[in-house]
Amino acid sequence: MNQKIEDYLVNNRDTHLSQLKDFLAIPSISTLPEHKADIEKAAEWMAESLKRLEMDNVKVYETKGHPVVYGDWMKAEGKPTVLIYGHYDVQPVDPVELWNSPPFSAEIRDEKIYARGASDDKGQTFMHLKALEAILKTTGTLPLNFKFCIEGEEEMGSPNLPAFAEAHKDLLEADLVVVSDTGMIEKGKPSITYGLRGLCGLQIDVRGPKGDIHSGLYGGGVQNPIHALVQIVDSFRSEDGHILVNGFYDDVLAATEQEKEEFASLAFNEEGVKQELGVNELAGEKGYSYLEQTWTRPTLEVNGIYGGYQGGGLKTVLPSSAHAKISCRLVPNQDPSKIVELLKQHIIQHLPAGVDVELTPFDQGYPFLTPIDHPYVQAAGAAYEQVYDVKTTYIRSGGSIPIVATFTQLFNLPVVLMGFGLPSENFHAPNEHFHLENFDKGLRVLCHYWNDLAKM
């Protein structure tokens, strides 16, 4: 890498971290309506940052939901065009009492920056701005053409981005898509993700009597909605972790024997996972390793369950309703819409007498799988190796980025997932943080990558 770029990154590190803190201070929680103004503020912050980066055609595009921010730099004649995708929205912070510092007042402790969005995905999106800034400020130009598509609804399943992308295909046209919203398999081991799981889910509302009723007068003679809901939830999986919804596995694309061998060769530290999470055993679908379970197998999880009296002491009632939120992580060849219908059928078939049920689907995303031998993917792996001095690992991820599959389907482009987060960084949980070692090294990886692609 150009020494001037290296010097620029070193000399401007404090400034960059201060700017990142400003970005992280915006509580841009996409799922909560009361934060709509914060979402708009974050979109404007990103647009202003793109303008300062000398991007052209910067615009905040309105959608039916939260805005999409666009900007481009198209002055590298004859060179490929990179579409950089990221998101400026973040997850809710509950339970806030478990945070060791305010979630929207970033703090640096032990060379980690703590705040909601530090790793997912403000910190990683911000790195793309600073890597290009370093190149522009030191060379006066960029080695490739760049487009930015930064959305504000990823944490709610990107419900409006597919329609935006389809309506603006010419605007987003590129030669490859680069996303930094994934992570490395563990500290010091750079990783490129070539597979993501898809996502779908349901809200289950079980309703019984028209109001809470006395458990002495009516108990034993009237169906308890919580008991009914528990029966439904219990019907989803067998004791060995196998999902019992009829047809759920019909379209699953199994991992190849080569993939299984490569997963085994990673010598993944399952004991470390137990220690990190504070659990005494790991659990999952019988017959599969932990990496197979979390990367290549679908899931059905209860994300929340509630109903009845929640206060102190005992209130002896039969509640009028009970509720659960469930989600499924899906693997290649599974169709989210089909899985939702199978879930609905299963729930209705297993509904106990004496209650009614209302089922409300959540947003959906398709799974993603890309060939790891594509030249753009391999070049990304080489860029990691130049900085980390460790062989790059090619992995799948248990997470979901719904728009990635959409980009693949719409544009038929290679999508390169260059993540710099770590599994231990508490994204979606209290005390989210980002290791500054990977912030620093990631900036250099990106600079290497852009310059290497220009030579291909």
Salt bridges, closest charged atoms under 4 A:
GLU6 OE1 - ARG444 NE 2.89
ASP38 OD2 - HIS35 ND1 2.78
GLU40 OE2 - LYS36 NZ 2.66
GLU48 OE2 - LYS51 NZ 3.44
ASP56 OD2 - LYS75 NZ 3.71
ASP89 OD1 - HIS87 ND1 2.96
GLU107 OE1 - ARG109 NH1 3.04
GLU111 OE1 - ARG13 NH2 2.98
ASP120 OD1 - HIS87 NE2 3.17
ASP120 OD2 - HIS428 NE2 3.03
GLU133 OE2 - HIS16 NE2 2.92
GLU133 OE1 - LYS130 NZ 2.63
GLU154 OE1 - HIS87 NE2 3.29
GLU155 OE1 - HIS428 NE2 3.20
ASP181 OD2 - HIS87 NE2 3.18
GLU186 OE1 - LYS189 NZ 3.98
ASP205 OD1 - HIS323 ND1 2.57
ASP251 OD2 - LYS338 NZ 2.86
GLU257 OE2 - LYS260 NZ 3.72
GLU259 OE1 - ARG396 NH2 3.06
GLU271 OE2 - LYS274 NZ 2.82
GLU285 OE2 - HIS242 ND1 3.82
GLU285 OE2 - ARG297 NH2 2.86
GLU292 OE1 - LYS260 NZ 3.97
GLU301 OE2 - ARG237 NH1 3.87
GLU341 OE2 - LYS344 NZ 3.64
GLU358 OE1 - ARG207 NH2 3.76
GLU425 OE2 - HIS435 ND1 2.78
GLU432 OE1 - ARG116 NH1 2.82
GLU437 OE1 - LYS187 NZ 2.63
GLU437 OE2 - LYS441 NZ 3.38
ASP440 OD1 - ARG13 NE 2.96
